[in-house]
């Protein structure tokens, strides 16, 4: 599938299901200190369990622009070594009205930021959550100190649902941000909680 992302230099960016080979080339995308880095076993478990949520995006030269883990990531091969640019990865989880899509990770290589790549990846993840799994909402966690990411997600329609204490290995709190899908027309999933919760309740 080829997608137009709104900027001349990435109009022919290709988005396709992630492969095992793609995972080997995520290092360039994970340079940002705010990006959580996972081991190979973690990536492989997502790829095996939620392959429909894992896509990789690459530019016309075959470089991976980024990825996002909702079980979605993006990549493409042109017969030579692939360099990472961006992707998304995640999963579907929960019960009842808490059935939702979860963005495990979203990251874009530094040289491809501010081009609409993250927005495109998030739309892909939200589409799968809504049309494949019939989820009520999509959620994600972000460091409270990551003001740039928080602002970006707000532009995508997400709101801070709650603050999760010591979520990042006891070092920093997280904001649980949510965006309702069509199955939640009253947007009940986006009504903020009045108080923070411990990390043990962040499910």
C-alpha positions as CSV (number, residue, x, y, z in Angstrom):
1,X,0.0,0.0,0.0
2,X,1.4,3.4,-1.0
3,X,0.3,6.5,0.9
4,X,0.5,10.2,0.3
5,X,1.7,11.9,3.5
6,X,1.4,15.5,2.5
7,X,5.1,16.4,1.9
8,X,6.9,16.2,-1.5
9,X,9.9,14.2,-0.2
10,X,7.7,11.4,1.3
11,X,4.7,11.2,-1.0
12,X,5.7,7.8,-2.2
13,X,6.4,6.4,1.3
14,X,5.3,2.8,1.5
15,X,3.5,1.3,4.5
16,X,3.3,-2.5,4.9
17,X,3.2,-5.3,7.5
18,X,6.4,-5.6,9.5
19,X,8.7,-8.5,9.0
20,X,11.3,-10.1,11.2
21,X,14.0,-8.5,9.1
22,X,12.5,-5.0,9.7
23,X,12.8,-5.4,13.5
24,X,16.6,-5.8,13.0
25,X,16.8,-2.3,11.7
26,X,14.9,-0.3,14.3
27,X,18.0,1.0,16.0
28,X,18.1,4.3,14.1
29,X,14.5,5.0,15.0
30,X,15.2,4.4,18.7
31,X,17.8,7.2,19.2
32,X,15.4,9.5,21.0
33,X,15.9,9.3,24.8
34,X,12.1,9.4,25.2
35,X,11.7,6.2,23.1
36,X,11.4,3.0,25.1
37,X,13.7,0.4,23.8
38,X,12.7,-3.3,23.9
39,X,14.6,-6.5,23.4
40,X,14.3,-8.8,20.4
41,X,12.1,-11.3,22.3
42,X,9.5,-8.5,23.1
43,X,9.3,-7.4,19.4
44,X,9.0,-11.0,18.2
45,X,6.2,-11.7,20.7
46,X,4.2,-8.8,19.3
47,X,4.9,-9.8,15.7
48,X,3.7,-13.3,16.4
49,X,0.6,-12.4,18.5
50,X,-0.7,-9.2,16.9
51,X,0.8,-9.1,13.3
52,X,-2.1,-7.1,12.0
53,X,-1.1,-4.3,14.3
54,X,2.5,-4.1,13.3
55,X,3.5,-2.0,10.3
56,X,6.6,-0.2,9.1
57,X,6.9,2.9,7.0
58,X,9.7,3.5,4.6
59,X,10.7,6.3,2.2
60,X,11.2,5.9,-1.5
61,X,14.9,5.0,-0.8
62,X,13.9,2.1,1.4
63,X,14.7,3.7,4.8
64,X,12.4,2.9,7.7
65,X,10.9,6.2,8.9
66,X,9.6,5.0,12.2
67,X,7.3,2.6,13.9
68,X,4.6,2.5,16.5
69,X,3.7,-0.5,18.6
70,X,0.0,-1.2,18.7
71,X,1.1,-4.1,16.8
72,X,1.8,-1.7,13.9
73,X,5.1,-1.0,12.3
74,X,6.4,0.0,8.8
75,X,9.1,-1.1,6.4
76,X,10.0,-1.9,2.8
77,X,12.9,-3.6,1.0
78,X,14.5,-2.5,-2.3
79,X,17.2,-5.1,-2.5
80,X,19.7,-3.4,-0.1
81,X,20.1,-2.8,3.6
82,X,17.1,-1.1,5.2
83,X,17.7,1.9,7.5
84,X,15.0,2.8,10.0
85,X,12.8,5.8,9.6
86,X,9.4,5.3,11.5
87,X,6.7,2.8,12.7
88,X,3.9,1.9,15.1
89,X,3.2,-1.2,17.2
90,X,0.4,-2.2,19.5
91,X,-2.4,-4.6,20.5
92,X,-6.0,-5.0,21.5
93,X,-6.8,-5.8,25.2
94,X,-9.4,-5.3,28.0
95,X,-12.9,-6.5,28.6
96,X,-16.4,-5.1,28.2
97,X,-16.4,-1.4,27.6
98,X,-12.7,-1.4,28.4
99,X,-11.9,-3.3,25.2
100,X,-9.5,-1.1,23.5
101,X,-6.5,-0.7,21.2
102,X,-3.2,0.1,23.0
103,X,-0.3,1.9,21.5
104,X,2.8,0.1,22.9
105,X,5.1,2.4,21.0
106,X,5.2,5.1,18.4
107,X,8.5,6.5,17.1
108,X,9.8,8.4,14.1
109,X,13.4,8.7,13.1
110,X,14.7,12.3,13.8
111,X,15.2,13.2,10.2
112,X,11.6,12.4,9.3
113,X,9.8,14.3,12.1
114,X,7.3,17.1,11.5
115,X,6.3,15.6,8.2
116,X,3.0,14.0,9.3
117,X,4.5,10.5,9.7
118,X,3.4,10.0,13.3
119,X,-0.2,11.1,12.4
120,X,-0.3,8.6,9.5
121,X,0.9,5.8,11.7
122,X,-1.6,6.6,14.4
123,X,-4.4,6.6,11.9
124,X,-3.4,3.2,10.8
125,X,-3.4,1.9,14.3
126,X,-6.8,3.5,15.1
127,X,-8.3,2.0,11.9
128,X,-7.3,-1.5,12.9
129,X,-8.6,-1.0,16.4
130,X,-12.0,0.3,15.2
131,X,-12.6,-1.8,12.1
132,X,-11.0,-5.1,12.9
133,X,-11.4,-5.4,16.7
134,X,-14.4,-3.1,17.2
135,X,-12.7,-1.4,20.1
136,X,-14.2,1.4,22.2
137,X,-11.1,3.5,22.3
138,X,-7.3,3.7,21.8
139,X,-5.0,4.5,24.6
140,X,-1.3,5.1,25.2
141,X,1.2,6.0,27.9
142,X,3.6,9.0,27.7
143,X,6.1,10.4,30.1
144,X,4.7,13.5,31.9
145,X,7.9,15.3,31.0
146,X,7.6,14.6,27.3
147,X,5.7,17.9,26.5
148,X,6.3,17.6,22.7
149,X,4.7,14.2,22.5
150,X,1.8,15.2,24.8
151,X,1.0,18.2,22.6
152,X,1.2,16.0,19.5
153,X,-1.2,13.5,20.8
154,X,-3.6,16.2,21.8
155,X,-3.6,17.4,18.2
156,X,-4.5,13.9,17.2
157,X,-7.6,14.0,19.4
158,X,-6.3,12.3,22.6
159,X,-6.9,13.6,26.1
160,X,-5.2,12.9,29.4
161,X,-7.4,10.3,31.1
162,X,-5.4,9.8,34.2
163,X,-1.9,10.1,35.7
164,X,-0.1,6.8,36.6
165,X,2.4,7.1,39.4
166,X,5.9,5.7,39.0
167,X,4.9,4.0,35.7
168,X,8.4,4.2,34.2
169,X,10.3,1.8,36.5
170,X,9.5,4.0,39.5
171,X,11.5,6.9,37.9
172,X,8.7,9.0,36.4
173,X,4.9,9.2,36.2
174,X,3.0,8.6,33.0
175,X,-0.1,10.1,31.5
176,X,-2.6,7.6,30.2
177,X,-4.0,9.3,27.1
178,X,-7.2,8.2,25.3
179,X,-9.2,8.7,22.2
180,X,-12.7,7.3,21.8
181,X,-13.7,5.4,18.6
182,X,-17.2,5.2,17.0
183,X,-18.3,2.5,19.4
184,X,-18.1,5.1,22.2
185,X,-20.1,7.9,20.7
186,X,-20.6,9.6,24.1
187,X,-16.8,9.5,24.6
188,X,-17.1,8.1,28.1
189,X,-13.6,6.6,27.9
190,X,-12.2,10.1,27.7
191,X,-13.7,11.5,30.9
192,X,-10.6,12.2,33.1
193,X,-10.2,10.6,36.5
194,X,-10.0,13.1,39.3
195,X,-7.0,11.5,41.0
196,X,-3.8,9.7,40.0
197,X,-3.5,5.9,40.2
198,X,-0.6,3.6,41.1
199,X,1.2,1.7,38.3
200,X,-0.3,-1.5,39.5
201,X,-3.7,-0.3,38.4
202,X,-2.5,0.7,34.9
203,X,-4.1,-2.0,32.9
